[in-house]
Amino acid sequence: MSYPMSYSPYFTITGGSSSNKYMAVHDWKVEAGCARLPVIAEVNTSCLPLPVELVSFTAEPDGDGALLKWRTASESNNRGFIVLRRTDNTPLDSIGWVDAYGPDHTYQFFDPNPPRQTTLYYQLLQVDYDGQSSFSPIVSLRINGAVGDFDLFPNPVADRLFLHYHGADFPGPWLLRLYDIQGRLMLQSIWEDPETSLDVSSLEKGPYLLTISENEKIERRIVIVE
């Protein structure tokens, strides 16, 4: 079936919090006297065959980064995948592209330096050669820092900076060092218990670099003294 240049067979009906895309399908029916009248039937395109059938999609920590894996059972007209990432504090953003290889293929994408101490949400945007696209389900994971999962608060800080470790078994002790923007060591302490603190009340206002280290492991945080 052909359509005029100005005619699109697709239209969208929006209701509530979701919208469905429909395709207008011409058909005929017989009325009294055998008159044949054109009618329009509505077909929800979500019921039509999808260009890519995604079998699995996972994300797992891999060293300092995150390794994404997904497998397709069938592909048709698939150009590739845009890899998207967001956190609880940052919007969804594109971090990479993976070319299509064909059906029954396992894809991989490595995110080398994702944010730490926050939940990461990954999603795929599959893109067809004709420009159509569709989103995958969302997968999530949390990557702790080099020394584990801990909170540092308040930040900015005026008097005392607190550190709290969330793990069941505290793996310290760790060495805490606080440097000014010129690289001078201003404070140093040993973190020996799940909770500790640093007195920064004598420091000038401004940004500082806090390092938390154990042997070759090191975590860095920016601390603002106000």
Secondary structure per residue as TSV (DSSP state, phi and psi in degrees):
chain	resnum	aa	ss	phi	psi
A	1	M	-	360.0	134.5
A	2	S	-	-108.5	152.7
A	3	Y	-	-124.8	150.0
A	4	P	-	-59.2	157.3
A	5	M	T	-58.9	-32.8
A	6	S	T	-87.6	0.0
A	7	Y	-	-105.8	131.3
A	8	S	-	-112.4	130.4
A	9	P	S	-75.1	-2.9
A	10	Y	E	-107.2	142.8
A	11	F	E	-146.6	160.4
A	12	T	E	-120.3	133.7
A	13	I	E	-111.1	123.7
A	14	T	E	-111.8	134.3
A	15	G	E	-154.5	134.7
A	16	G	T	66.8	-129.7
A	17	S	T	-103.2	8.9
A	18	S	E	-138.4	163.7
A	19	S	E	-137.1	145.7
A	20	N	E	-120.0	142.3
A	21	K	E	-99.3	132.2
A	22	Y	E	-120.9	157.6
A	23	M	E	-119.2	131.6
A	24	A	E	-79.4	124.0
A	25	V	E	-118.0	119.9
A	26	H	E	-79.2	137.0
A	27	D	E	-146.0	179.5
A	28	W	E	-132.3	150.2
A	29	K	E	-138.3	158.3
A	30	V	E	-102.1	124.4
A	31	E	-	-102.1	-179.5
A	32	A	G	-58.3	137.6
A	33	G	G	83.1	10.9
A	34	C	G	63.9	21.7
A	35	A	-	-72.0	134.3
A	36	R	E	-103.6	116.9
A	37	L	E	-115.0	136.1
A	38	P	E	-71.8	139.2
A	39	V	E	-132.2	165.8
A	40	I	E	-114.3	129.3
A	41	A	E	-109.1	139.6
A	42	E	E	-96.5	126.4
A	43	V	E	-124.0	118.7
A	44	N	E	-70.5	120.8
A	45	T	G	-70.4	-9.8
A	46	S	G	-67.7	-15.6
A	47	C	G	-89.9	-9.5
A	48	L	S	-79.5	158.4
A	49	P	-	-58.4	134.1
A	50	L	-	-82.3	147.0
A	51	P	S	-66.8	-27.4
A	52	V	E	-135.2	128.6
A	53	E	E	-102.7	109.7
A	54	L	E	-88.2	121.5
A	55	V	E	-87.1	-41.8
A	56	S	E	-151.9	155.0
A	57	F	E	-152.4	118.1
A	58	T	E	-133.9	159.6
A	59	A	E	-138.5	134.6
A	60	E	E	-146.1	150.9
A	61	P	E	-63.0	143.5
A	62	D	E	-145.5	96.9
A	63	G	T	64.3	-126.3
A	64	D	T	-87.5	-2.0
A	65	G	E	-121.2	-163.9
A	66	A	E	-127.6	134.0
A	67	L	E	-107.3	121.1
A	68	L	E	-101.7	137.6
A	69	K	E	-134.6	137.9
A	70	W	E	-148.0	152.6
A	71	R	E	-130.4	140.9
A	72	T	E	-111.7	145.0
A	73	A	E	-93.8	-31.5
A	74	S	E	-150.4	148.8
A	75	E	E	-141.5	140.6
A	76	S	S	-144.7	120.9
A	77	N	S	65.5	23.8
A	78	N	E	-85.5	124.1
A	79	R	E	-88.8	-37.7
A	80	G	E	161.9	-165.5
A	81	F	E	-131.0	133.1
A	82	I	E	-92.0	128.8
A	83	V	E	-93.9	126.5
A	84	L	E	-116.9	148.0
A	85	R	E	-143.8	143.7
A	86	R	E	-145.1	167.1
A	87	T	E	-125.9	-176.5
A	88	D	S	-66.1	-21.0
A	89	N	S	-115.0	-3.9
A	90	T	S	-127.6	149.4
A	91	P	-	-76.2	167.7
A	92	L	-	-64.0	131.3
A	93	D	E	-143.5	150.2
A	94	S	E	-79.3	132.1
A	95	I	E	-122.6	0.3
A	96	G	E	174.3	171.8
A	97	W	E	-134.4	140.0
A	98	V	E	-128.9	123.6
A	99	D	E	-68.6	151.2
A	100	A	-	-74.0	145.0
A	101	Y	-	-118.5	-15.1
A	102	G	-	118.8	173.5
A	103	P	S	-67.7	159.5
A	104	D	S	54.7	48.3
A	105	H	E	-123.7	141.2
A	106	T	E	-99.5	119.2
A	107	Y	E	-97.5	154.0
A	108	Q	E	-137.6	146.8
A	109	F	E	-144.9	130.7
A	110	F	E	-107.3	123.7
A	111	D	E	-96.7	104.0
A	112	P	S	-74.3	-28.8
A	113	N	S	-143.5	63.9
A	114	P	-	-74.8	161.4
A	115	P	-	-59.4	147.7
A	116	R	S	-110.2	168.5
A	117	Q	S	60.0	30.9
A	118	T	S	-154.2	160.8
A	119	T	E	-81.1	131.7
A	120	L	E	-101.9	135.1
A	121	Y	E	-118.6	124.0
A	122	Y	E	-115.7	146.0
A	123	Q	E	-149.4	150.1
A	124	L	E	-106.4	139.6
A	125	L	E	-112.9	105.1
A	126	Q	E	-81.3	131.4
A	127	V	E	-119.2	129.7
A	128	D	E	-88.2	165.9
A	129	Y	T	-67.3	-23.5
A	130	D	T	-90.5	6.6
A	131	G	S	94.1	-10.1
A	132	Q	-	-70.4	154.8
A	133	S	E	-148.7	160.5
A	134	S	E	-151.8	148.1
A	135	F	E	-93.0	147.1
A	136	S	-	-86.2	171.2
A	137	P	-	-62.1	164.1
A	138	I	-	-96.5	136.1
A	139	V	E	-117.7	154.3
A	140	S	E	-139.2	157.6
A	141	L	E	-159.9	168.3
A	142	R	E	-126.8	128.6
A	143	I	-	-111.6	116.6
A	144	N	-	-77.1	166.2
A	145	G	B	-73.4	-176.8
A	146	A	T	-62.3	-27.5
A	147	V	T	-107.6	8.5
A	148	G	B	112.1	-166.8
A	149	D	S	-97.8	110.9
A	150	F	E	-144.2	159.8
A	151	D	E	-109.7	148.4
A	152	L	E	-129.2	119.8
A	153	F	E	-157.3	158.6
A	154	P	-	-75.6	159.7
A	155	N	S	-150.7	105.1
A	156	P	S	-66.5	156.7
A	157	V	B	-131.6	145.7
A	158	A	S	-109.4	-37.9
A	159	D	S	-120.7	-65.7
A	160	R	E	-127.3	130.0
A	161	L	E	-99.0	125.1
A	162	F	E	-104.4	144.5
A	163	L	E	-126.4	132.7
A	164	H	E	-131.7	124.3
A	165	Y	E	-92.7	136.2
A	166	H	-	-96.5	-14.5
A	167	G	S	-68.4	161.5
A	168	A	S	-68.9	-39.9
A	169	D	S	-117.5	117.7
A	170	F	-	-70.2	120.6
A	171	P	-	-92.3	8.8
A	172	G	-	-66.2	-171.8
A	173	P	-	-81.5	154.5
A	174	W	E	-123.2	153.6
A	175	L	E	-96.1	124.2
A	176	L	E	-102.7	130.4
A	177	R	E	-134.4	137.0
A	178	L	E	-119.5	122.0
A	179	Y	E	-113.6	147.9
A	180	D	-	-84.1	-179.4
A	181	I	T	-70.5	-11.8
A	182	Q	T	-94.1	3.5
A	183	G	-	84.9	9.9
A	184	R	-	-84.0	136.8
A	185	L	E	-74.5	119.8
A	186	M	E	-104.0	-36.7
A	187	L	E	-141.3	151.5
A	188	Q	E	-147.9	138.3
A	189	S	E	-155.5	162.9
A	190	I	E	-106.0	127.2
A	191	W	E	-93.6	107.1
A	192	E	-	-113.7	-15.0
A	193	D	S	-126.7	164.9
A	194	P	S	-55.6	-29.1
A	195	E	E	-122.4	136.5
A	196	T	E	-150.5	176.1
A	197	S	E	-153.3	161.2
A	198	L	E	-125.5	134.1
A	199	D	E	-88.1	110.9
A	200	V	-	-110.6	13.4
A	201	S	T	-64.2	-23.6
A	202	S	T	-89.4	-3.8
A	203	L	S	-86.2	151.6
A	204	E	-	-70.7	154.7
A	205	K	S	-66.7	144.8
A	206	G	E	141.9	-177.9
A	207	P	E	-83.9	146.0
A	208	Y	E	-136.7	157.1
A	209	L	E	-107.0	120.4
A	210	L	E	-100.9	126.1
A	211	T	E	-112.5	138.5
A	212	I	E	-122.7	115.1
A	213	S	E	-134.2	151.7
A	214	E	E	-148.6	110.8
A	215	N	T	54.8	-117.6
A	216	E	T	-91.9	-6.4
A	217	K	E	-83.2	135.3
A	218	I	E	-147.3	136.2
A	219	E	E	-119.2	138.1
A	220	R	E	-121.8	136.5
A	221	R	E	-137.1	145.8
A	222	I	E	-90.2	129.6
A	223	V	E	-119.1	132.5
A	224	I	E	-106.5	119.9
A	225	V	E	-95.9	128.3
A	226	E	-	-122.4	360.0
